[in-house]
Amino acid sequence: MPLTYVRGSVIKQVDFQLIIWGRLVSIFITMKKILADRTNKIDASGIRKVFALGEKMKDPVNFSIGQPDFDVPEPLKEEAIKAIRAGQNKYSQTAGDTQLKEKITGTIKKEFGWGEPAVLVTSGVSGGLLLAFMSLVNPGDEVIIPDPYFVMYKHLVNMLGGKCVFVDSYPSFELPVEAISRAITSRTKMIIINSPCNPTGAVYSQEQVKALAKIAAEKDVLVITDEIYDKFCYEQECPSIANYYKKVLLLRGFSKSYAMTGWRLGYAAADESIKDVIEQMTKIQQYTFVCAPSPFQKAAMAAMDYDMSDFVAAYRKKRDLIYDGLKDKFEMNKPGGAFYAFVKTPAGQGATRFVEKAIANNVLIIPGNVFSEKDTHFRISYATSNEKIEQGIEILRRLAQD
């Protein structure tokens, strides 16, 4: 380090940048000691980062967040308001409002023929996923996940010390039944499937879910089926593996179907043969969420009888608009459900770089590596106005030619 002489004394020239850097390193090391190791096993949500970016942009085409562009139907709002005014504002039972649980139980019995299903009302399907993974995954357990996948699956498994076993479903995004069968080992704790799928919009066929049910039964493996988008099926009814196999944890919710994303409501259900899973999830809920929001549970009962077919028909048109507008410029599969398209980046353009270009042109899309071990695609959420969809199509088509 250079030296300078002042009045006969040797004084070191101080590099203040070095001091600042040293302090930052010291803070980082201190924080590493404070924070739990599991925090290093997860990343901040790439979807939320882009969504937050949209708040700072002027009138963007926002294809980023999976949130319906319509509002909660007025009759359902009134049910929530009525419950609030009637004083239904205290805790419900941990497992949920008794009347709502009875309604869910009746629906499950009718749909799947389960005898006495166990039911838990959760704070959204995301809350259900957290409770389920905490109840089931031990360090070293393997969880089989078709790739692409919903972002939470990977990070929850990693945070709990489990091992993700990804099974490639490219390029069709159909359920890779044979590959899943080959991936099952003595360490396999469960298989998780999501149909209609986020991010691809794929809907698994009846033949595929029946085939997976057969394999799971032969190898005695639990299946979690995430059916948050079950109402958004455009060509057919969404077949559930719960129709063909009883060792299934079913997760469904109200957020997407009824635009109640901020109300945080979902439910978990299981056949009585594995009711202990629901019991353990309920026990953990006591010490985490406590219960789902009480007044909204009252509104959920009305929602279960509310006809959403007009809204689904409107989203079918949005799906057709996005697919017909992009299919000749991009390689993509026609989504069968949900409100997503998983689009392959044009040849010669890296996926992350293409997303950066789109954002620079006021279109918010999500890079495929947020949902996958690959980085070849990008996700579009077409849960926005038709006008914005058309505007976004025009920009993306132009970018495909650059």
PESUL-V41105 format. One record per residue. N is the residue number from 1. RES is the residue in one letter. PHI is phi as a letter, one per 20 degrees, with the letter a starting at -180 (* if undefined). OMEGA is omega in degrees with one decimal (999 if undefined). Layout:
# PESUL-V41105
n->N res->RES phi->PHI omega->OMEGA
n->N res->RES phi->PHI omega->OMEGA
This chain:
# PESUL-V41105
n->1 res->M phi->* omega->-177.7
n->2 res->P phi->g omega->179.6
n->3 res->L phi->d omega->174.6
n->4 res->T phi->c omega->-177.6
n->5 res->Y phi->d omega->176.5
n->6 res->V phi->c omega->178.8
n->7 res->R phi->l omega->174.4
n->8 res->G phi->n omega->179.4
n->9 res->S phi->d omega->177.4
n->10 res->V phi->e omega->179.2
n->11 res->I phi->d omega->179.9
n->12 res->K phi->f omega->171.0
n->13 res->Q phi->f omega->-173.9
n->14 res->V phi->e omega->174.1
n->15 res->D phi->e omega->-174.6
n->16 res->F phi->f omega->177.2
n->17 res->Q phi->f omega->179.1
n->18 res->L phi->f omega->178.5
n->19 res->I phi->f omega->-179.8
n->20 res->I phi->f omega->179.7
n->21 res->W phi->f omega->178.9
n->22 res->G phi->f omega->178.5
n->23 res->R phi->f omega->177.8
n->24 res->L phi->f omega->177.9
n->25 res->V phi->f omega->179.3
n->26 res->S phi->f omega->178.4
n->27 res->I phi->f omega->-179.8
n->28 res->F phi->f omega->179.7
n->29 res->I phi->f omega->178.3
n->30 res->T phi->f omega->-180.0
n->31 res->M phi->f omega->177.5
n->32 res->K phi->f omega->179.5
n->33 res->K phi->f omega->-178.0
n->34 res->I phi->f omega->-171.4
n->35 res->L phi->f omega->175.6
n->36 res->A phi->f omega->-178.9
n->37 res->D phi->g omega->-176.3
n->38 res->R phi->f omega->179.4
n->39 res->T phi->f omega->178.4
n->40 res->N phi->e omega->-177.2
n->41 res->K phi->e omega->179.6
n->42 res->I phi->c omega->177.3
n->43 res->D phi->d omega->171.8
n->44 res->A phi->f omega->-176.3
n->45 res->S phi->f omega->175.9
n->46 res->G phi->f omega->178.3
n->47 res->I phi->f omega->-178.4
n->48 res->R phi->f omega->177.5
n->49 res->K phi->f omega->-179.8
n->50 res->V phi->f omega->178.1
n->51 res->F phi->g omega->177.9
n->52 res->A phi->f omega->177.5
n->53 res->L phi->f omega->-179.9
n->54 res->G phi->f omega->179.0
n->55 res->E phi->f omega->-176.0
n->56 res->K phi->e omega->-176.7
n->57 res->M phi->e omega->-179.0
n->58 res->K phi->e omega->174.6
n->59 res->D phi->l omega->-179.4
n->60 res->P phi->f omega->165.3
n->61 res->V phi->e omega->-171.5
n->62 res->N phi->e omega->175.3
n->63 res->F phi->e omega->-169.0
n->64 res->S phi->e omega->-167.4
n->65 res->I phi->e omega->178.9
n->66 res->G phi->e omega->-175.9
n->67 res->Q phi->c omega->-178.0
n->68 res->P phi->g omega->179.6
n->69 res->D phi->e omega->174.2
n->70 res->F phi->e omega->-179.5
n->71 res->D phi->e omega->173.6
n->72 res->V phi->g omega->178.8
n->73 res->P phi->g omega->-173.9
n->74 res->E phi->g omega->-180.0
n->75 res->P phi->g omega->179.6
n->76 res->L phi->f omega->172.5
n->77 res->K phi->g omega->-177.9
n->78 res->E phi->f omega->177.7
n->79 res->E phi->f omega->178.3
n->80 res->A phi->f omega->179.3
n->81 res->I phi->f omega->179.0
n->82 res->K phi->f omega->-180.0
n->83 res->A phi->f omega->178.7
n->84 res->I phi->f omega->-179.1
n->85 res->R phi->f omega->179.7
n->86 res->A phi->e omega->176.6
n->87 res->G phi->n omega->178.9
n->88 res->Q phi->e omega->-171.4
n->89 res->N phi->d omega->-179.4
n->90 res->K phi->e omega->176.5
n->91 res->Y phi->g omega->163.1
n->92 res->S phi->e omega->168.8
n->93 res->Q phi->g omega->-177.6
n->94 res->T phi->g omega->-176.7
n->95 res->A phi->f omega->176.8
n->96 res->G phi->p omega->176.1
n->97 res->D phi->g omega->-174.3
n->98 res->T phi->g omega->-179.1
n->99 res->Q phi->f omega->178.2
n->100 res->L phi->f omega->178.2
n->101 res->K phi->f omega->178.8
n->102 res->E phi->f omega->179.9
n->103 res->K phi->f omega->178.0
n->104 res->I phi->f omega->-179.8
n->105 res->T phi->g omega->178.3
n->106 res->G phi->f omega->179.3
n->107 res->T phi->f omega->-179.0
n->108 res->I phi->f omega->178.1
n->109 res->K phi->g omega->-178.1
n->110 res->K phi->f omega->-174.4
n->111 res->E phi->f omega->-171.5
n->112 res->F phi->d omega->-180.0
n->113 res->G phi->m omega->176.8
n->114 res->W phi->f omega->-176.2
n->115 res->G phi->f omega->179.5
n->116 res->E phi->c omega->-177.0
n->117 res->P phi->f omega->172.8
n->118 res->A phi->e omega->-173.1
n->119 res->V phi->c omega->175.0
n->120 res->L phi->c omega->174.3
n->121 res->V phi->e omega->-172.9
n->122 res->T phi->d omega->175.0
n->123 res->S phi->e omega->-176.3
n->124 res->G phi->m omega->175.0
n->125 res->V phi->f omega->176.2
n->126 res->S phi->g omega->175.3
n->127 res->G phi->f omega->177.0
n->128 res->G phi->f omega->178.0
n->129 res->L phi->f omega->179.7
n->130 res->L phi->f omega->-180.0
n->131 res->L phi->f omega->-179.3
n->132 res->A phi->f omega->-178.4
n->133 res->F phi->f omega->178.1
n->134 res->M phi->f omega->-179.5
n->135 res->S phi->f omega->-168.7
n->136 res->L phi->d omega->-168.3
n->137 res->V phi->e omega->171.6
n->138 res->N phi->e omega->174.3
n->139 res->P phi->g omega->179.7
n->140 res->G phi->n omega->177.7
n->141 res->D phi->f omega->178.2
n->142 res->E phi->e omega->177.6
n->143 res->V phi->c omega->-177.8
n->144 res->I phi->e omega->-174.6
n->145 res->I phi->c omega->172.9
n->146 res->P phi->f omega->-179.2
n->147 res->D phi->d omega->8.0
n->148 res->P phi->f omega->-172.2
n->149 res->Y phi->b omega->172.6
n->150 res->F phi->f omega->-167.9
n->151 res->V phi->g omega->-174.3
n->152 res->M phi->f omega->-172.3
n->153 res->Y phi->g omega->-176.7
n->154 res->K phi->g omega->-173.1
n->155 res->H phi->f omega->176.5
n->156 res->L phi->f omega->178.2
n->157 res->V phi->f omega->-179.4
n->158 res->N phi->f omega->-177.8
n->159 res->M phi->f omega->-178.6
n->160 res->L phi->e omega->176.8
n->161 res->G phi->n omega->176.2
n->162 res->G phi->e omega->-179.8
n->163 res->K phi->c omega->175.6
n->164 res->C phi->f omega->173.3
n->165 res->V phi->d omega->-175.9
n->166 res->F phi->e omega->178.8
n->167 res->V phi->d omega->-173.6
n->168 res->D phi->f omega->175.8
n->169 res->S phi->d omega->177.6
n->170 res->Y phi->f omega->-6.0
n->171 res->P phi->e omega->-173.0
n->172 res->S phi->e omega->-176.6
n->173 res->F phi->m omega->172.6
n->174 res->E phi->f omega->-178.4
n->175 res->L phi->f omega->-174.9
n->176 res->P phi->e omega->-169.4
n->177 res->V phi->g omega->-177.1
n->178 res->E phi->f omega->178.8
n->179 res->A phi->f omega->175.5
n->180 res->I phi->f omega->179.1
n->181 res->S phi->g omega->-179.6
n->182 res->R phi->f omega->-176.0
n->183 res->A phi->e omega->-177.8
n->184 res->I phi->f omega->178.1
n->185 res->T phi->c omega->177.3
n->186 res->S phi->f omega->-179.9
n->187 res->R phi->e omega->-177.5
n->188 res->T phi->f omega->177.9
n->189 res->K phi->e omega->-177.6
n->190 res->M phi->a omega->173.1
n->191 res->I phi->d omega->175.5
n->192 res->I phi->d omega->177.9
n->193 res->I phi->c omega->-175.0
n->194 res->N phi->b omega->-179.5
n->195 res->S phi->b omega->-7.7
n->196 res->P phi->g omega->-165.6
n->197 res->C phi->e omega->166.2
n->198 res->N phi->d omega->31.3
n->199 res->P phi->d omega->-166.5
n->200 res->T phi->e omega->-173.1
n->201 res->G phi->m omega->-179.6
n->202 res->A phi->f omega->173.6
n->203 res->V phi->d omega->-178.7
n->204 res->Y phi->f omega->-177.8
n->205 res->S phi->f omega->177.7
n->206 res->Q phi->g omega->180.0
n->207 res->E phi->f omega->-178.9
n->208 res->Q phi->f omega->-178.5
n->209 res->V phi->f omega->175.9
n->210 res->K phi->f omega->179.1
n->211 res->A phi->f omega->178.5
n->212 res->L phi->f omega->177.9
n->213 res->A phi->g omega->-180.0
n->214 res->K phi->f omega->179.9
n->215 res->I phi->f omega->-180.0
n->216 res->A phi->f omega->179.2
n->217 res->A phi->f omega->179.8
n->218 res->E phi->f omega->-176.3
n->219 res->K phi->d omega->175.8
n->220 res->D phi->l omega->-178.6
n->221 res->V phi->d omega->175.1
n->222 res->L phi->f omega->174.5
n->223 res->V phi->c omega->168.7
n->224 res->I phi->e omega->177.2
n->225 res->T phi->d omega->-179.0
n->226 res->D phi->e omega->-174.0
n->227 res->E phi->d omega->-178.3
n->228 res->I phi->f omega->-178.0
n->229 res->Y phi->d omega->-171.4
n->230 res->D phi->f omega->179.7
n->231 res->K phi->f omega->-175.5
n->232 res->F phi->e omega->174.3
n->233 res->C phi->c omega->-167.0
n->234 res->Y phi->d omega->-178.1
n->235 res->E phi->d omega->-172.1
n->236 res->Q phi->a omega->169.5
n->237 res->E phi->f omega->178.9
n->238 res->C phi->e omega->178.5
n->239 res->P phi->f omega->178.6
n->240 res->S phi->d omega->177.0
n->241 res->I phi->f omega->178.5
n->242 res->A phi->f omega->175.4
n->243 res->N phi->f omega->-169.8
n->244 res->Y phi->c omega->-175.0
n->245 res->Y phi->b omega->-176.1
n->246 res->K phi->e omega->179.2
n->247 res->K phi->e omega->-174.2
n->248 res->V phi->c omega->169.2
n->249 res->L phi->d omega->-177.0
n->250 res->L phi->e omega->176.6
n->251 res->L phi->c omega->176.4
n->252 res->R phi->c omega->-176.6
n->253 res->G phi->b omega->-177.6
n->254 res->F phi->d omega->-171.2
n->255 res->S phi->g omega->-174.4
n->256 res->K phi->e omega->-174.5
n->257 res->S phi->f omega->-174.0
n->258 res->Y phi->d omega->179.9
n->259 res->A phi->m omega->-179.1
n->260 res->M phi->e omega->-173.0
n->261 res->T phi->g omega->-179.9
n->262 res->G phi->e omega->-178.4
n->263 res->W phi->e omega->176.2
n->264 res->R phi->l omega->-179.5
n->265 res->L phi->c omega->174.4
n->266 res->G phi->b omega->174.7
n->267 res->Y phi->b omega->174.7
n->268 res->A phi->d omega->179.1
n->269 res->A phi->b omega->178.8
n->270 res->A phi->b omega->174.0
n->271 res->D phi->f omega->-176.6
n->272 res->E phi->g omega->-179.7
n->273 res->S phi->f omega->176.3
n->274 res->I phi->c omega->-178.0
n->275 res->K phi->f omega->179.4
n->276 res->D phi->f omega->176.5
n->277 res->V phi->f omega->178.2
n->278 res->I phi->f omega->179.3
n->279 res->E phi->f omega->-180.0
n->280 res->Q phi->f omega->175.3
n->281 res->M phi->f omega->179.3
n->282 res->T phi->f omega->179.0
n->283 res->K phi->f omega->179.1
n->284 res->I phi->f omega->177.7
n->285 res->Q phi->g omega->178.4
n->286 res->Q phi->g omega->-174.4
n->287 res->Y phi->d omega->179.2
n->288 res->T phi->c omega->-177.0
n->289 res->F phi->f omega->-175.2
n->290 res->V phi->m omega->174.5
n->291 res->C phi->a omega->173.2
n->292 res->A phi->f omega->-177.5
n->293 res->P phi->g omega->-170.7
n->294 res->S phi->f omega->-175.9
n->295 res->P phi->f omega->-179.3
n->296 res->F phi->f omega->174.8
n->297 res->Q phi->f omega->176.5
n->298 res->K phi->f omega->178.8
n->299 res->A phi->f omega->-179.6
n->300 res->A phi->f omega->178.0
n->301 res->M phi->f omega->177.4
n->302 res->A phi->f omega->-179.0
n->303 res->A phi->f omega->-176.8
n->304 res->M phi->f omega->177.9
n->305 res->D phi->d omega->-173.2
n->306 res->Y phi->e omega->-178.3
n->307 res->D phi->e omega->-179.3
n->308 res->M phi->d omega->-172.7
n->309 res->S phi->f omega->179.0
n->310 res->D phi->f omega->178.4
n->311 res->F phi->f omega->178.8
n->312 res->V phi->f omega->177.9
n->313 res->A phi->f omega->177.7
n->314 res->A phi->f omega->179.9
n->315 res->Y phi->f omega->172.3
n->316 res->R phi->f omega->177.9
n->317 res->K phi->f omega->176.6
n->318 res->K phi->f omega->177.1
n->319 res->R phi->g omega->-179.7
n->320 res->D phi->f omega->179.9
n->321 res->L phi->f omega->-177.9
n->322 res->I phi->f omega->-178.4
n->323 res->Y phi->f omega->-179.3
n->324 res->D phi->f omega->-178.6
n->325 res->G phi->f omega->-174.3
n->326 res->L phi->d omega->-168.0
n->327 res->K phi->f omega->-179.1
n->328 res->D phi->e omega->179.7
n->329 res->K phi->d omega->-177.1
n->330 res->F phi->c omega->172.5
n->331 res->E phi->e omega->-177.6
n->332 res->M phi->b omega->173.5
n->333 res->N phi->e omega->178.5
n->334 res->K phi->f omega->-179.2
n->335 res->P phi->f omega->178.5
n->336 res->G phi->e omega->-178.0
n->337 res->G phi->a omega->-174.5
n->338 res->A phi->l omega->174.5
n->339 res->F phi->b omega->-179.7
n->340 res->Y phi->c omega->168.4
n->341 res->A phi->c omega->179.1
n->342 res->F phi->d omega->-164.6
n->343 res->V phi->d omega->179.2
n->344 res->K phi->f omega->179.0
n->345 res->T phi->f omega->178.9
n->346 res->P phi->g omega->-179.9
n->347 res->A phi->g omega->178.6
n->348 res->G phi->n omega->178.8
n->349 res->Q phi->d omega->177.2
n->350 res->G phi->f omega->-174.9
n->351 res->A phi->f omega->-178.8
n->352 res->T phi->f omega->178.9
n->353 res->R phi->f omega->179.3
n->354 res->F phi->f omega->178.0
n->355 res->V phi->f omega->177.6
n->356 res->E phi->f omega->178.1
n->357 res->K phi->f omega->-179.2
n->358 res->A phi->f omega->179.8
n->359 res->I phi->f omega->176.8
n->360 res->A phi->f omega->177.8
n->361 res->N phi->d omega->171.6
n->362 res->N phi->m omega->175.4
n->363 res->V phi->d omega->-178.4
n->364 res->L phi->e omega->174.7
n->365 res->I phi->c omega->-174.7
n->366 res->I phi->d omega->178.4
n->367 res->P phi->f omega->-175.3
n->368 res->G phi->f omega->-177.4
n->369 res->N phi->f omega->170.8
n->370 res->V phi->f omega->-174.6
n->371 res->F phi->d omega->-167.8
n->372 res->S phi->b omega->172.5
n->373 res->E phi->e omega->176.0
n->374 res->K phi->d omega->178.0
n->375 res->D phi->c omega->-174.9
n->376 res->T phi->d omega->-173.3
n->377 res->H phi->c omega->169.1
n->378 res->F phi->c omega->-179.5
n->379 res->R phi->d omega->171.5
n->380 res->I phi->d omega->165.1
n->381 res->S phi->d omega->-178.5
n->382 res->Y phi->e omega->175.8
n->383 res->A phi->e omega->179.4
n->384 res->T phi->b omega->-176.9
n->385 res->S phi->f omega->177.4
n->386 res->N phi->f omega->178.1
n->387 res->E phi->f omega->178.8
n->388 res->K phi->f omega->177.1
n->389 res->I phi->f omega->-180.0
n->390 res->E phi->f omega->177.8
n->391 res->Q phi->f omega->179.5
n->392 res->G phi->f omega->177.5
n->393 res->I phi->g omega->-179.4
n->394 res->E phi->g omega->-178.9
n->395 res->I phi->f omega->-178.6
n->396 res->L phi->f omega->177.0
n->397 res->R phi->f omega->178.1
n->398 res->R phi->f omega->179.6
n->399 res->L phi->f omega->179.5
n->400 res->A phi->f omega->-178.2
n->401 res->Q phi->e omega->-176.5
n->402 res->D phi->f omega->999
